[in-house]
């Protein structure tokens, strides 16, 4: 029998801080004679509960929205019953999580427009990732068709649809619409990121005022539960949509079909990859950068992608060491380090001083190509690493063969000393 998923304490906030916040919440709230809870204005309670979101780990079967809702409800319910303690709060959180987990799994689907124009008589391209089926199609299933009246009422984006462009259709099973939205949008974002990076070429002519991504998502995303539209209940829209950035050529559309198998292979590798988390984060950062029309933001996102690849999640590594790791295949005197160091300075001026620069397009192209090569190499060849740190150990070693040979000899001698008490092998 499978174990029931549990709510647990997180390592992000230690017990002393958690207990202090519990006490602060108790002091900031009052219970009246009817057992109702109240608090003053000023946002103090909201702040405490927001911080406590990092104090608990919820089962992955719960959506992000469901976790936030359960935390609020659980803390307030525990407060109504008495003191806020680890046991009283955890009891309420687990009860609420169990209620969500008891919901029946149902079939959900979604469609949105995608910025390519299907070729005449083109076939559907089908993909799968993390329990979500995805396809690119030129037509929608009948149950997904919406009337012009239904489309005209959509808010807040003035552009309602992009006729003649292709569709992305995704489907999964979930306990509720927020759970479904989490699964579908997470998988389609990774899908889009992989496609855009596979399609990306070195942009010679400049892209300071437009995105580099060839695959953009449409203005609205329409969710269905068991073939019934939910757009009147909950509507998802794309805040990054810009009509002026949409465009497609027959050549671009042809590439969509030509690279489909590569995308399928990449998604299959990523799904069970030991470095799935850093690779996924790097993909999403690259995609965010490729979709941006702002050069400074693009540079920032591309640099964040290289940090995710060459720095473990809980590490605090200097820029110099990240650059050393990211250029571990380069000669010691390579110009690669100077190029990345220049990009770091551009990045830091943007983040810390708000200074923007638009004269480094080709250097940003170099960065994107550098990340792309490393990312796809690790994706397709790095499934023998135990974890991210094991990969990083390889990148920390010297670049030249002679120094590596000396280190290997030193390691062999050290092992013989441990095993035999003698470093010699004769």
C-alpha positions as CSV (number, residue, x, y, z in Angstrom):
1,X,0.0,0.0,0.0
2,X,1.4,3.4,-1.0
3,X,2.3,5.8,1.8
4,X,0.1,8.8,2.2
5,X,1.9,12.0,1.1
6,X,2.9,14.1,4.1
7,X,3.3,17.7,4.8
8,X,6.8,18.2,6.4
9,X,8.9,20.9,7.8
10,X,11.3,22.7,5.4
11,X,15.0,23.2,5.9
12,X,14.7,26.8,4.7
13,X,13.5,28.1,8.1
14,X,14.9,26.7,11.4
15,X,12.6,25.8,14.3
16,X,13.5,28.8,16.4
17,X,12.5,31.3,13.7
18,X,9.3,29.3,13.0
19,X,8.3,29.3,16.7
20,X,9.0,33.1,16.9
21,X,6.7,33.7,13.9
22,X,4.0,31.5,15.6
23,X,4.2,33.7,18.7
24,X,4.0,36.9,16.6
25,X,0.9,35.6,14.8
26,X,-0.7,34.8,18.2
27,X,0.0,38.2,19.5
28,X,-1.3,39.9,16.3
29,X,-4.6,38.0,16.2
30,X,-7.7,37.9,18.5
31,X,-10.4,35.4,19.1
32,X,-13.9,36.7,20.0
33,X,-16.6,34.9,22.0
34,X,-18.0,33.4,18.9
35,X,-14.7,31.8,18.1
36,X,-14.0,34.0,15.1
37,X,-10.5,35.3,14.5
38,X,-9.6,38.9,13.6
39,X,-6.6,41.2,13.4
40,X,-5.7,44.8,12.8
41,X,-4.8,46.6,9.6
42,X,-1.2,47.0,8.4
43,X,-0.4,43.7,6.8
44,X,1.6,42.2,9.7
45,X,-0.3,38.9,9.7
46,X,0.0,38.7,5.9
47,X,3.8,39.1,6.2
48,X,4.1,36.4,8.9
49,X,2.1,33.9,6.8
50,X,4.0,34.8,3.7
51,X,7.3,34.0,5.5
52,X,5.9,30.7,6.8
53,X,5.3,29.5,3.2
54,X,9.0,28.6,3.2
55,X,8.7,26.7,6.5
56,X,6.7,23.8,5.1
57,X,7.0,21.3,2.3
58,X,3.7,20.2,0.8
59,X,3.2,17.0,-1.3
60,X,3.9,17.6,-5.0
61,X,0.4,16.6,-5.8
62,X,-0.8,19.9,-4.5
63,X,-0.7,23.0,-6.8
64,X,1.1,26.1,-5.8
65,X,-2.2,27.9,-5.2
66,X,-3.5,25.0,-3.1
67,X,-0.4,25.1,-0.9
68,X,-0.8,28.8,-0.3
69,X,-4.5,28.4,0.5
70,X,-3.9,25.5,2.8
71,X,-1.2,27.4,4.7
72,X,-3.6,30.3,5.4
73,X,-6.5,28.1,6.3
74,X,-4.4,25.8,8.4
75,X,-2.8,28.6,10.5
76,X,-6.1,30.3,11.1
77,X,-7.9,27.1,12.0
78,X,-5.0,26.1,14.4
79,X,-5.2,29.6,16.0
80,X,-8.9,29.3,16.6
81,X,-8.3,26.1,18.5
82,X,-5.5,27.4,20.8
83,X,-1.8,28.0,20.7
84,X,0.2,27.8,17.5
85,X,2.6,25.0,17.9
86,X,4.4,22.6,15.5
87,X,1.9,19.8,16.3
88,X,-1.2,22.0,16.1
89,X,-0.3,23.7,12.9
90,X,0.9,20.5,11.2
91,X,-2.3,18.7,12.2
92,X,-4.4,21.3,10.4
93,X,-2.1,21.4,7.3
94,X,-2.1,17.7,6.9
95,X,-5.9,17.6,7.3
96,X,-6.3,20.2,4.5
97,X,-3.7,18.4,2.3
98,X,-5.6,15.1,2.8
99,X,-8.8,16.8,1.7
100,X,-7.2,18.0,-1.6
101,X,-5.5,14.6,-2.1
102,X,-8.9,12.8,-1.7
103,X,-10.3,14.6,-4.7
104,X,-11.0,12.5,-7.8
105,X,-8.5,12.6,-10.6
106,X,-10.1,14.1,-13.7
107,X,-9.0,14.8,-17.3
108,X,-8.0,18.4,-18.1
109,X,-6.8,19.9,-21.4
110,X,-5.7,23.3,-22.7
111,X,-5.1,25.0,-26.0
112,X,-3.3,28.2,-27.0
113,X,-2.0,29.6,-30.2
114,X,1.7,29.2,-31.2
115,X,3.7,31.5,-33.5
116,X,4.2,29.2,-36.5
117,X,2.0,28.7,-39.5
118,X,1.3,25.0,-40.2
119,X,2.3,23.7,-43.6
120,X,-0.4,22.5,-46.0
121,X,-1.5,19.0,-45.0
122,X,0.9,19.0,-42.1
123,X,0.7,16.2,-39.6
124,X,0.2,16.6,-35.8
125,X,3.5,16.5,-33.9
126,X,3.0,14.7,-30.5
127,X,5.2,14.9,-27.4
128,X,5.0,13.8,-23.8
129,X,6.6,15.3,-20.7
130,X,6.0,14.8,-17.0
131,X,2.5,13.2,-17.3
132,X,1.4,15.8,-19.8
133,X,0.6,15.0,-23.5
134,X,1.4,17.8,-25.8
135,X,0.8,18.2,-29.5
136,X,1.2,20.9,-32.2
137,X,-1.7,20.9,-34.6
138,X,-3.3,22.9,-37.3
139,X,-6.9,22.3,-36.1
140,X,-8.6,22.0,-32.7
141,X,-10.8,19.1,-31.5
142,X,-14.5,20.0,-31.9
143,X,-15.0,20.3,-28.1
144,X,-12.4,23.0,-27.8
145,X,-13.9,25.3,-30.4
146,X,-15.2,28.6,-28.9
147,X,-17.7,30.9,-30.5
148,X,-16.9,34.5,-31.6
149,X,-19.1,35.8,-28.8
150,X,-17.2,33.7,-26.2
151,X,-13.9,35.1,-27.6
152,X,-15.1,38.7,-27.7
153,X,-15.6,38.8,-23.9
154,X,-12.0,38.0,-23.0
155,X,-10.0,40.4,-20.9
156,X,-7.5,42.0,-20.5
157,X,-5.6,41.5,-23.8
158,X,-7.2,43.3,-26.8
159,X,-6.0,40.6,-29.2
160,X,-8.3,37.6,-28.8
161,X,-6.8,35.1,-31.2
162,X,-4.2,34.7,-33.9
163,X,-6.0,33.1,-36.9
164,X,-3.9,31.0,-39.3
165,X,-1.2,30.2,-36.7
166,X,-0.8,26.8,-35.2
167,X,-2.1,25.4,-31.9
168,X,-0.5,23.8,-28.9
169,X,-2.9,21.3,-27.2
170,X,-1.9,19.8,-23.8
171,X,-3.8,17.3,-21.6
172,X,-3.3,15.6,-18.2
173,X,-5.1,14.2,-15.2
174,X,-5.4,16.4,-12.1
175,X,-7.5,16.8,-8.9
176,X,-8.6,20.3,-9.7
177,X,-8.0,23.1,-12.2
178,X,-5.2,24.8,-10.3
179,X,-3.4,21.4,-10.0
180,X,-4.0,20.9,-13.8
181,X,-2.8,24.4,-14.6
182,X,0.4,23.8,-12.6
183,X,1.2,20.6,-14.5
184,X,0.2,21.8,-17.9
185,X,1.9,25.2,-17.8
186,X,5.1,23.8,-16.3
187,X,5.4,21.1,-19.0
188,X,4.5,23.4,-21.9
189,X,7.0,26.0,-20.7
190,X,9.8,23.4,-20.7
191,X,8.5,22.2,-24.1
192,X,8.7,25.7,-25.5
193,X,12.1,26.3,-24.0
194,X,13.5,23.1,-25.5
195,X,12.0,24.0,-28.9
196,X,13.3,27.5,-28.9
197,X,16.8,26.5,-27.9
198,X,16.9,23.7,-30.5
199,X,15.8,26.2,-33.1
200,X,18.1,29.0,-32.1
201,X,20.8,30.0,-34.4
202,X,23.5,32.7,-34.1
203,X,21.7,35.9,-34.8
204,X,24.1,38.0,-37.0
205,X,21.8,41.0,-37.8
206,X,20.9,42.1,-34.2
207,X,17.8,41.7,-32.1
208,X,17.8,44.6,-29.7
209,X,14.1,45.4,-30.1
210,X,12.6,42.0,-30.7
211,X,12.6,38.5,-29.3
212,X,15.0,35.8,-30.5
213,X,12.5,33.0,-29.8
214,X,10.8,31.5,-32.8
215,X,8.1,29.8,-30.8
216,X,5.9,32.3,-28.8
217,X,2.7,31.6,-27.0
218,X,-0.6,33.2,-27.9
219,X,-2.6,35.8,-25.9
220,X,-4.9,33.3,-24.0
221,X,-4.8,29.8,-22.7
222,X,-8.1,27.9,-22.6
223,X,-8.5,25.2,-20.0
224,X,-11.1,22.4,-20.2
225,X,-12.3,19.9,-17.6
226,X,-13.5,16.6,-19.1
227,X,-14.2,18.5,-22.4
228,X,-16.1,21.4,-20.7
229,X,-14.7,24.9,-21.1
230,X,-13.6,26.6,-17.9
231,X,-13.0,30.0,-19.4
232,X,-16.0,31.6,-17.7
233,X,-14.8,30.4,-14.3
234,X,-11.0,30.9,-14.6
235,X,-9.1,32.5,-17.4
236,X,-5.4,32.3,-18.0
237,X,-3.7,34.8,-20.3
238,X,-0.2,35.5,-21.4
239,X,1.1,38.8,-19.9
240,X,4.2,38.6,-22.2
241,X,2.2,38.5,-25.4
242,X,3.0,41.3,-27.8
243,X,1.2,41.3,-31.1
244,X,4.0,43.2,-32.9
245,X,6.4,40.4,-32.1
246,X,4.4,37.7,-33.9
247,X,5.5,36.6,-37.3
248,X,6.4,33.4,-39.1
249,X,7.8,32.2,-42.4
250,X,7.4,29.0,-44.3
251,X,11.1,28.3,-43.5
252,X,10.5,28.7,-39.7
253,X,7.5,26.5,-39.9
254,X,9.4,23.8,-41.7
255,X,12.0,23.8,-38.9
256,X,9.2,23.1,-36.4
257,X,8.6,19.7,-38.2
258,X,12.3,19.0,-38.9
259,X,13.4,19.4,-35.3
260,X,10.4,17.6,-33.7
261,X,12.2,14.3,-33.1
262,X,15.1,16.1,-31.5
263,X,12.7,17.9,-29.1
264,X,11.1,14.5,-28.3
265,X,14.4,13.0,-27.5
266,X,15.4,15.9,-25.3
267,X,12.2,15.8,-23.3
268,X,12.5,12.0,-22.8
269,X,16.1,12.5,-21.6
270,X,15.2,15.4,-19.3
271,X,12.2,13.6,-17.6
272,X,14.4,11.2,-15.7
273,X,17.7,13.0,-15.8
274,X,19.7,13.2,-12.5
275,X,20.4,16.8,-13.2
276,X,16.8,17.6,-14.2
277,X,16.4,20.6,-11.8
278,X,19.4,22.7,-12.9
279,X,18.9,21.8,-16.6
280,X,15.2,22.7,-16.4
281,X,16.0,26.0,-14.6
282,X,18.7,26.9,-17.2
283,X,16.2,26.1,-20.0
284,X,13.5,28.3,-18.6
285,X,16.0,31.2,-18.0
286,X,17.2,30.9,-21.6
287,X,13.7,30.8,-22.9
288,X,12.8,33.9,-20.9
289,X,15.8,35.7,-22.4
290,X,15.0,34.6,-25.9
291,X,11.4,35.9,-25.5
292,X,12.5,39.3,-24.3
293,X,12.8,42.2,-26.6
294,X,15.1,44.0,-24.1
295,X,18.9,43.3,-24.5
296,X,19.7,43.9,-20.8
297,X,17.0,41.5,-19.6
298,X,18.2,39.0,-22.2
299,X,21.8,39.2,-21.0
300,X,20.6,38.8,-17.3
301,X,18.6,35.7,-18.1
302,X,21.3,34.1,-20.2
303,X,23.8,34.7,-17.4
304,X,21.4,33.3,-14.8
305,X,21.2,30.1,-17.0
306,X,25.0,29.7,-16.9
307,X,24.9,30.2,-13.1
308,X,22.3,27.4,-12.8
309,X,24.5,25.1,-14.8
310,X,27.8,25.8,-13.0
311,X,26.7,26.5,-9.5
312,X,24.9,24.0,-7.1
313,X,21.6,25.2,-5.7
314,X,22.9,25.9,-2.2
315,X,26.4,27.2,-3.2
316,X,27.6,30.8,-3.1
317,X,30.3,30.9,-5.7
318,X,32.2,34.0,-6.9
319,X,31.7,35.1,-10.5
320,X,35.4,34.3,-11.1
321,X,34.9,30.7,-10.1
322,X,31.7,30.4,-12.1
323,X,33.6,31.6,-15.2
324,X,36.4,29.1,-14.5
325,X,33.9,26.3,-14.3
326,X,32.0,27.5,-17.4
327,X,35.2,27.6,-19.4
328,X,36.6,24.3,-18.1
329,X,37.1,23.0,-21.7
330,X,39.0,26.2,-22.7
331,X,42.8,26.8,-22.6
332,X,44.0,28.7,-19.6
333,X,44.7,31.8,-21.8
334,X,41.5,31.6,-23.7
335,X,39.6,34.7,-24.4
336,X,36.4,33.0,-23.3
337,X,37.1,34.1,-19.7
338,X,37.4,37.7,-20.8
339,X,34.2,37.6,-22.7
340,X,32.2,36.1,-19.8
341,X,33.8,38.6,-17.4
342,X,32.7,41.5,-19.6
343,X,29.1,40.1,-19.6
344,X,29.2,39.9,-15.8
345,X,30.1,43.6,-15.6
346,X,27.2,44.4,-17.9
347,X,24.9,42.2,-15.9
348,X,25.9,43.8,-12.6
349,X,25.5,47.4,-13.8
350,X,22.0,46.4,-14.9
351,X,21.0,44.7,-11.7
352,X,22.7,47.0,-9.2
353,X,22.5,50.4,-10.9
354,X,19.7,50.0,-13.5
355,X,22.2,50.8,-16.3
356,X,21.3,49.3,-19.7
357,X,23.5,48.6,-22.6
358,X,22.6,47.7,-26.2
359,X,26.0,47.5,-27.9
360,X,26.9,43.9,-26.9
361,X,24.6,41.9,-29.2
362,X,27.3,39.6,-30.6
363,X,28.7,39.0,-27.1
364,X,25.2,38.0,-25.9
365,X,25.0,35.6,-28.9
366,X,28.3,34.1,-27.8
367,X,26.9,33.6,-24.3
368,X,23.7,32.0,-25.6
369,X,25.7,29.7,-27.8
370,X,28.1,28.8,-24.9
371,X,25.1,27.9,-22.7
372,X,23.4,26.0,-25.4
373,X,26.3,23.8,-26.2
374,X,27.0,22.9,-22.5
375,X,23.3,22.5,-21.7
376,X,22.5,20.1,-24.6
377,X,25.8,18.2,-23.9
378,X,24.9,17.6,-20.3
379,X,21.3,16.7,-21.2
380,X,22.2,14.1,-23.7
381,X,25.4,12.8,-22.2
382,X,25.3,13.6,-18.5
383,X,22.8,11.0,-17.2
384,X,25.7,9.0,-15.6
385,X,26.4,11.8,-13.0
386,X,24.9,11.0,-9.6
387,X,23.9,14.6,-9.0
388,X,24.7,18.2,-9.9
389,X,27.7,18.4,-7.5
390,X,29.3,15.4,-9.2
391,X,29.2,17.2,-12.6
392,X,30.6,20.3,-11.0
393,X,33.5,18.4,-9.5
394,X,34.6,17.7,-13.1
395,X,34.4,21.4,-14.1
396,X,36.6,22.4,-11.1
397,X,39.6,20.4,-12.4
398,X,42.5,22.1,-14.3
399,X,42.1,22.5,-18.1
400,X,45.5,21.4,-19.3
401,X,46.3,17.7,-19.7
402,X,49.7,17.7,-17.9
403,X,48.3,19.1,-14.7
404,X,45.4,16.6,-14.8
405,X,47.9,13.8,-15.2
406,X,49.8,14.9,-12.1
407,X,46.6,15.1,-10.1
408,X,45.6,11.7,-11.2
409,X,49.0,10.3,-10.2
410,X,48.6,12.0,-6.8
411,X,45.1,10.5,-6.3
412,X,46.4,7.0,-7.2
413,X,49.3,7.4,-4.7
414,X,46.9,8.6,-2.0
415,X,44.6,5.6,-2.5
416,X,47.5,3.2,-2.2
417,X,48.7,4.9,1.0
418,X,45.2,4.4,2.4
419,X,45.0,0.8,1.3
420,X,48.6,-0.4,1.8
421,X,50.4,2.2,3.7
422,X,52.8,2.7,0.8
423,X,52.4,5.0,-2.2
424,X,54.5,3.0,-4.6
425,X,52.9,0.5,-6.9
426,X,55.9,-1.8,-7.3
